[in-house]
């Protein structure tokens, strides 16, 4: 954004006409009009404008700084969105793995029952009795671990997102006041 655009934006945000701003700065209305059209005022008037609108001379005079700041903010927002997406995908992946392992537990128990029958010629009558025995207990605990990690990380992601939304809403409301 160029100086003239910034001046016009500041003037309109403060609800001032060119004539009212000219009175505040002790210049003519035509000077304000020229400045908004692209002419750069002398340093004394730039300082007056900065003091009146409570903004830095850097902001008023540096076109690159403004576009660089916007570019940095956009990159930062993209990074946050990308990080959130990856985190959500990993969390959902953990939940899905936990659900699949949990659903396969009866099959694993049935297979283990068959293995015990072949190897020892004896087994439990009910395959679900094997779920809490040595090899299947680890699979069961692993399934629970995946489920808990996935659910907790999703909860944390959504909590952080709500915090950042509240923070940005507070910042926006502070700017409008």
DRENTI-217800 format. One line per field, with one value per residue (C-alpha): residue number from 0; residue in one letter; z, y, x. Coordinates in steps of 0.05 Angstrom, whole numbers. Example, Ala and Ser with C-alpha at 12.3 -4.5 7.8 and 13.67 -1.06 7.14 Angstrom:
bakol: (0, 1) .
torvo: (A, S) .
w: (156, 143) .
v: (-90, -21) .
u: (246, 273) .
This chain:
bakol: (0, 1, 2, 3, 4, 5, 6, 7, 8, 9, 10, 11, 12, 13, 14, 15, 16, 17, 18, 19, 20, 21, 22, 23, 24, 25, 26, 27, 28, 29, 30, 31, 32, 33, 34, 35, 36, 37, 38, 39, 40, 41, 42, 43, 44, 45, 46, 47, 48, 49, 50, 51, 52, 53, 54, 55, 56, 57, 58, 59, 60, 61, 62, 63, 64, 65, 66, 67, 68, 69, 70, 71, 72, 73, 74, 75, 76, 77, 78, 79, 80, 81, 82, 83, 84, 85, 86, 87, 88, 89, 90, 91, 92, 93, 94, 95, 96, 97, 98, 99, 100, 101, 102, 103, 104, 105, 106, 107, 108, 109, 110, 111, 112, 113, 114, 115, 116, 117, 118, 119, 120, 121, 122, 123, 124, 125, 126, 127, 128, 129, 130, 131, 132, 133, 134, 135, 136, 137, 138, 139, 140, 141, 142, 143, 144, 145, 146, 147, 148, 149, 150, 151, 152, 153, 154, 155, 156, 157, 158, 159, 160, 161, 162, 163, 164, 165, 166, 167, 168, 169, 170, 171, 172, 173, 174, 175, 176) .
torvo: (X, X, X, X, X, X, X, X, X, X, X, X, X, X, X, X, X, X, X, X, X, X, X, X, X, X, X, X, X, X, X, X, X, X, X, X, X, X, X, X, X, X, X, X, X, X, X, X, X, X, X, X, X, X, X, X, X, X, X, X, X, X, X, X, X, X, X, X, X, X, X, X, X, X, X, X, X, X, X, X, X, X, X, X, X, X, X, X, X, X, X, X, X, X, X, X, X, X, X, X, X, X, X, X, X, X, X, X, X, X, X, X, X, X, X, X, X, X, X, X, X, X, X, X, X, X, X, X, X, X, X, X, X, X, X, X, X, X, X, X, X, X, X, X, X, X, X, X, X, X, X, X, X, X, X, X, X, X, X, X, X, X, X, X, X, X, X, X, X, X, X, X, X, X, X, X, X) .
w: (0, -19, 25, -6, 3, 75, 89, 58, 96, 162, 149, 132, 191, 236, 202, 177, 113, 76, 101, 174, 170, 137, 196, 246, 210, 193, 118, 60, 36, -31, 3, 33, -35, -69, -16, -25, -100, -94, -77, -16, 35, 67, 129, 177, 152, 151, 225, 239, 204, 243, 309, 294, 273, 324, 273, 257, 200, 178, 167, 130, 84, 73, 19, 22, 97, 92, 36, 70, 134, 97, 61, 128, 159, 100, 104, 179, 169, 115, 161, 218, 172, 144, 214, 237, 177, 189, 263, 249, 198, 247, 303, 258, 234, 307, 321, 258, 275, 346, 320, 269, 321, 369, 315, 297, 370, 364, 301, 335, 394, 349, 313, 379, 403, 341, 352, 425, 403, 351, 396, 463, 443, 492, 492, 525, 500, 490, 444, 481, 541, 501, 495, 564, 555, 536, 462, 452, 514, 482, 419, 461, 500, 435, 406, 469, 466, 393, 410, 471, 436, 375, 417, 464, 407, 369, 433, 441, 368, 373, 441, 412, 351, 397, 438, 375, 349, 415, 415, 344, 361, 422, 379, 326, 379, 410, 342, 329, 397) .
v: (0, 68, 130, 162, 99, 93, 166, 159, 94, 126, 187, 146, 99, 160, 188, 251, 290, 318, 387, 364, 330, 392, 434, 385, 387, 461, 450, 462, 413, 412, 389, 329, 314, 316, 271, 221, 223, 203, 265, 255, 311, 341, 308, 357, 340, 265, 271, 309, 255, 200, 235, 251, 179, 149, 107, 99, 135, 67, 46, 110, 113, 41, 5, -58, -66, -70, -121, -161, -163, -187, -240, -264, -267, -307, -356, -364, -377, -429, -463, -466, -495, -546, -566, -572, -615, -662, -667, -681, -735, -768, -766, -796, -848, -869, -874, -916, -963, -970, -986, -1036, -1072, -1073, -1102, -1155, -1179, -1234, -1259, -1259, -1296, -1348, -1358, -1364, -1415, -1457, -1450, -1474, -1532, -1555, -1545, -1570, -1609, -1567, -1497, -1452, -1463, -1389, -1353, -1287, -1317, -1309, -1233, -1223, -1275, -1261, -1244, -1217, -1173, -1133, -1124, -1103, -1053, -1027, -1016, -978, -937, -917, -898, -857, -821, -805, -779, -738, -706, -689, -658, -616, -594, -570, -537, -499, -478, -450, -413, -381, -363, -330, -294, -268, -247, -208, -176, -157, -128, -89, -60, -37, -3) .
u: (0, 27, 30, -32, -73, -51, -68, -137, -149, -128, -171, -233, -223, -224, -286, -252, -263, -203, -222, -226, -158, -129, -153, -122, -55, -56, -52, -99, -151, -116, -52, -89, -120, -51, -21, -77, -67, 7, 48, 93, 90, 152, 181, 149, 79, 94, 114, 49, 8, 44, 32, -40, -58, -10, 28, 101, 136, 159, 87, 70, 131, 152, 112, 156, 149, 74, 73, 129, 89, 27, 69, 98, 29, 2, 61, 50, -25, -10, 41, -9, -63, -14, 9, -64, -81, -23, -38, -112, -93, -46, -97, -151, -101, -87, -162, -173, -116, -143, -213, -186, -144, -203, -249, -198, -189, -243, -209, -141, -171, -202, -135, -99, -150, -136, -61, -67, -112, -61, 0, -26, -88, -128, -157, -209, -280, -293, -244, -255, -219, -155, -161, -131, -75, -3, 2, -68, -65, -9, -50, -110, -67, -37, -107, -127, -63, -77, -149, -130, -72, -116, -175, -131, -92, -156, -183, -119, -121, -193, -179, -119, -160, -215, -163, -133, -203, -219, -152, -163, -234, -209, -155, -207, -254, -197, -179, -251, -256) .
